[in-house]
Amino acid sequence: MQRLIAAALLSSVVFSAQPASAYKLFVTNEKGNDITVIDSDGFQVVHTFRAGQRPRGIAASPDGKSIYVCTSDDDIIKEFDTATYAFKRTLPSGPDPELLVVSPDGTRLYAANEDDNLVTVIDLKTGERLAEIPVGVEPEGMGISPDGQTIVNTSETTNMAHFIDRDSQQITANVLVDSRPRFAQYKSDGSEVWVSAEIGGTVSVIDAATKEIKKKISFEIAGIRAEAIQPVGIRITPDDTKAYIALGPANRVAVVDAKTFEVTDYLLVGQRVWQMAFSPDAKYLFTTNGISNDISIIDVANDEVTQSVQVGEQPWGVAVADVK
């Protein structure tokens, strides 16, 4: 009996020591023109590879096998293999692609082309451009609804969020927000779209059904000038209870109750925090800090910054690929 108990205990220890899932972080370094790869086992840098001129927006395919990178000064999007880091193909884009999103089913990619005021739609099976959709001036932010039927683009100079229908590829609504909108993020239940305004200093919460702004969230940090508080990246937890807002040169990430829209905390991270991504299990949030050249790792359960990892020159975007 004692041997059986000992064997059972040993078996449970071995099982619990195994990681729940393995994943990699891919960080675009805007000035370094490369991508830093960080492994989830200990969050160590395991590789760096060349990406092209001025890599910024980045997204992983739903199956975790590819990453798509906006190489803004090359005016193209590049696809890389997440296992081997090998270049796979070039995808067509208009000039200066900045941010992109991939449809939940992995069939389409949508990219904002800042210099020609278009959203480019790309078929990921054929690699061909399907459409170019005229939007406002200086498009940047890209969001997509959980069902993939609605795409949201934000235009920095027009100060609007443009809602685009997937099938007709037409704008169905324009919502005026505050100055210089940079990012759009849907809640996982599809009920709301959160849009950051970098110069306006706010986040607009838009009702996805009515396209009405139901709340504007503002931020105030003791000892920090108001003009230095610049909302950029947004991430909302999968259970829609908390939102995290990157506040740029304020070097903080705001924690917001996603039900009441109240700011509950400000987390000190690296310098000029820009974009963010969750781990696949949403236990961690990763931020890119463009001036301190590192990423910060946030424990989501405790809202605590636990670690920083040095990457390349001016990290801009981050994508997480599940390599199970």
C-alpha positions in Angstrom: 0.0 0.0 0.0 2.8 2.4 0.9 4.4 1.7 -2.5 1.2 2.5 -4.3 0.7 5.8 -2.4 4.3 6.8 -3.1 3.9 6.0 -6.8 0.7 8.0 -7.0 2.4 11.0 -5.3 5.3 10.8 -7.7 3.0 10.6 -10.6 1.1 13.7 -9.5 4.3 15.6 -8.9 5.6 14.8 -12.4 2.2 15.7 -14.0 2.0 19.1 -12.2 5.5 20.0 -13.2 4.6 19.8 -16.8 3.7 23.2 -18.4 0.0 23.7 -19.3 1.0 24.9 -22.7 4.1 26.2 -24.5 4.0 29.4 -26.4 6.4 32.1 -27.9 6.4 35.8 -27.9 7.3 37.7 -31.0 8.3 41.3 -30.5 8.8 43.7 -33.4 11.7 46.1 -32.9 10.9 49.2 -35.0 14.4 50.7 -35.0 16.3 47.5 -35.0 14.4 46.1 -38.0 14.2 42.7 -36.4 12.0 40.4 -34.2 12.9 39.1 -30.8 11.6 35.7 -29.8 10.9 34.9 -26.2 10.0 31.4 -25.0 7.4 30.9 -22.3 9.7 28.6 -20.4 11.3 31.1 -18.1 10.6 34.1 -20.5 14.1 34.0 -22.0 15.1 35.4 -25.3 15.8 32.4 -27.6 16.3 34.0 -31.0 16.4 37.2 -33.0 15.8 37.4 -36.8 15.7 40.1 -39.4 12.2 41.2 -40.4 12.5 44.1 -42.9 12.4 47.9 -42.7 10.6 49.3 -39.7 8.5 46.3 -38.4 5.5 47.5 -36.4 2.1 45.7 -36.3 2.2 42.0 -35.8 -0.3 39.2 -35.4 -0.3 35.4 -35.2 -2.4 33.0 -37.2 -5.2 31.3 -35.2 -3.3 27.9 -35.5 -0.1 29.5 -34.2 2.0 28.4 -37.2 2.6 31.8 -38.7 3.1 35.4 -37.7 2.3 38.4 -40.0 4.4 41.5 -39.8 3.8 45.0 -41.1 7.2 46.1 -42.5 6.1 49.7 -42.8 9.0 51.2 -44.8 9.0 48.2 -47.2 5.3 48.8 -47.9 4.6 45.1 -47.5 3.5 42.4 -45.0 5.7 39.5 -44.4 4.8 36.0 -43.1 7.2 34.0 -41.0 7.1 30.4 -39.6 6.8 30.4 -35.8 8.7 27.1 -35.4 11.7 27.8 -37.7 11.5 31.6 -38.0 11.9 31.1 -41.8 10.4 33.7 -44.1 7.4 32.2 -45.9 6.0 34.8 -48.3 5.2 38.4 -49.0 1.6 39.6 -48.8 0.4 42.7 -50.7 -0.2 45.9 -48.9 -0.6 49.6 -49.6 2.1 52.1 -48.5 3.1 52.2 -44.8 1.1 49.3 -43.3 1.0 50.0 -39.5 -1.5 47.6 -37.7 -3.3 44.5 -38.8 -5.8 41.9 -37.6 -6.4 38.4 -38.7 -10.0 37.0 -38.9 -10.9 34.5 -36.2 -11.1 31.7 -38.8 -7.7 32.6 -40.2 -8.9 33.2 -43.7 -8.4 36.9 -44.0 -6.0 39.7 -43.0 -6.9 43.3 -42.7 -4.2 46.0 -42.7 -4.3 49.8 -42.2 -2.3 51.6 -44.8 -1.5 55.0 -43.2 -0.2 56.8 -46.3 -3.0 56.1 -48.7 -6.1 56.1 -46.4 -7.1 52.5 -47.2 -7.7 49.3 -45.4 -6.3 46.4 -47.4 -8.1 43.0 -47.3 -5.9 40.0 -48.1 -7.0 36.4 -48.7 -4.6 34.3 -46.6 -5.2 31.1 -48.6 -4.2 32.6 -52.0 -2.1 35.5 -50.7 -4.0 37.9 -53.0 -5.4 41.3 -52.3 -9.2 41.1 -52.2 -10.1 44.7 -51.7 -8.9 48.2 -50.8 -11.5 50.0 -48.6 -11.3 53.9 -48.4 -11.4 55.1 -44.8 -10.4 58.3 -43.0 -7.1 60.1 -43.0 -4.1 58.3 -41.5 -5.7 54.9 -40.7 -4.0 53.0 -37.9 -6.0 50.9 -35.5 -7.6 47.7 -36.5 -10.1 45.6 -34.6 -12.4 42.7 -35.5 -15.5 41.3 -33.9 -15.4 37.8 -32.4 -17.6 36.5 -35.2 -15.4 38.1 -37.9 -18.3 40.0 -39.5 -17.3 43.5 -38.5 -13.9 45.2 -38.9 -13.1 48.4 -37.1 -10.5 50.9 -38.4 -9.5 54.1 -36.6 -8.2 57.1 -38.5 -5.8 59.3 -36.6 -6.6 62.6 -38.4 -10.3 62.1 -39.1 -10.7 61.1 -35.4 -13.2 58.4 -36.3 -13.8 54.7 -35.8 -15.0 53.2 -39.1 -17.2 50.1 -38.9 -16.8 47.9 -42.0 -19.0 45.0 -43.0 -17.0 41.8 -43.9 -19.2 40.7 -46.8 -20.0 44.0 -48.5 -16.6 45.5 -47.7 -18.4 48.8 -47.1 -18.4 51.2 -44.2 -21.6 50.8 -42.2 -21.0 53.4 -39.5 -18.6 56.2 -38.6 -18.2 57.1 -34.9 -16.4 60.4 -33.9 -14.1 59.9 -31.0 -11.4 62.0 -29.4 -8.1 63.2 -31.0 -5.8 60.7 -32.6 -7.4 57.3 -32.2 -4.8 54.5 -32.2 -6.4 51.2 -31.3 -9.7 49.3 -31.3 -10.6 46.3 -29.2 -13.8 44.3 -29.0 -15.0 42.6 -25.9 -15.1 38.8 -26.3 -18.9 38.8 -26.2 -19.0 41.3 -29.0 -21.1 43.9 -27.1 -18.6 46.8 -27.0 -15.6 48.2 -28.9 -13.0 50.2 -26.9 -11.1 52.9 -28.9 -8.1 54.7 -27.5 -7.4 58.4 -28.3 -3.7 59.2 -27.9 -3.9 63.0 -27.9 -7.4 63.2 -26.5 -6.3 61.1 -23.5 -9.4 59.0 -23.4 -10.9 55.6 -24.3 -14.3 55.6 -25.9 -16.5 52.6 -25.1 -18.8 52.1 -28.1 -22.0 50.0 -28.1 -21.4 47.6 -30.9 -25.1 47.3 -31.8 -26.1 51.0 -31.7 -22.7 52.5 -32.5 -23.3 55.0 -29.7 -20.5 56.0 -27.2 -21.7 54.8 -23.9 -18.7 55.9 -21.8 -15.5 57.9 -22.1 -12.8 56.8 -19.7 -10.2 59.3 -18.7 -7.0 58.9 -16.7 -5.2 60.9 -14.0 -1.9 59.9 -12.4 -0.4 61.9 -9.5 2.9 63.6 -10.6 2.3 63.0 -14.3 1.4 65.8 -16.7 -2.0 65.2 -18.4 -0.4 65.6 -21.9 2.0 62.7 -21.1 -0.9 60.3 -20.4 -1.5 59.0 -24.0 -3.7 55.9 -24.3 -2.6 53.6 -27.1 -2.9 49.7 -26.9 -5.9 48.1 -25.3 -6.5 44.5 -24.1 -9.6 43.1 -22.4 -9.5 39.8 -20.5 -11.4 36.9 -22.1 -14.0 37.0 -19.3 -14.6 40.7 -20.1 -14.0 41.7 -16.4 -10.9 43.8 -16.8 -9.3 46.1 -19.4 -5.7 47.2 -19.6 -4.8 50.4 -21.3 -1.2 51.3 -22.3 -0.6 54.9 -21.5 2.5 55.6 -23.7 5.0 58.1 -22.2 3.3 58.0 -18.8 5.0 54.6 -18.5 1.9 53.1 -16.9 -0.7 50.5 -17.8 -4.2 51.5 -16.5 -6.3 48.7 -15.0 -10.0 49.3 -15.7 -13.1 47.5 -14.4 -14.7 46.6 -17.7 -18.2 46.5 -16.1 -18.2 49.8 -14.2 -15.5 51.5 -16.4 -13.7 52.7 -13.2 -9.9 52.8 -13.2 -8.7 50.6 -10.4 -4.9 50.8 -10.7 -1.9 52.1 -12.6 0.9 49.7 -13.1 4.4 51.1 -13.6 6.1 49.4 -16.6 9.0 50.4 -18.9 9.3 53.6 -20.8 6.8 54.5 -23.5 4.5 51.5 -23.2 2.8 50.9 -26.6 1.2 47.6 -27.5 0.2 44.5 -25.5 -0.8 40.9 -25.8 -2.1 38.2 -23.4 -0.6 34.7 -23.0 -2.9 32.0 -24.4 -4.3 31.3 -20.9 -4.5 35.0 -20.1 -2.4 34.6 -16.9 0.1 37.1 -18.2 0.0 40.4 -20.1 3.0 41.5 -22.1 3.8 45.1 -22.9 6.3 46.6 -25.3 8.2 49.5 -23.9 9.8 51.5 -26.8 12.3 53.7 -25.0 13.6 51.3 -22.4 13.9 48.6 -25.1 12.2 45.9 -23.0 8.9 44.2 -22.4 7.1 44.1 -19.0 5.3 41.0 -17.8 2.2 41.5 -15.8 0.6 38.9 -13.5 -3.1 39.4 -14.5 -4.6 37.8 -11.4 -2.7 40.1 -9.0 -2.2 43.1 -11.3 1.5 43.0 -10.6 4.5 43.6 -12.8 6.7 40.6 -12.2 9.5 40.8 -14.7 11.1 42.7 -17.5 13.0 41.3 -20.5 15.4 43.2 -22.7 14.6 42.9 -26.4 15.8 45.0 -29.4 15.7 48.7 -30.4 12.4 50.4 -29.9 10.0 47.5 -29.4 6.6 48.3 -30.9 4.3 45.3 -31.3 4.0 41.9 -29.7 2.2 38.7 -30.7 1.8 35.4 -28.9 1.8 32.1 -30.8 0.7 28.9 -29.1 3.1 26.2 -30.3 1.3 23.2 -28.8 
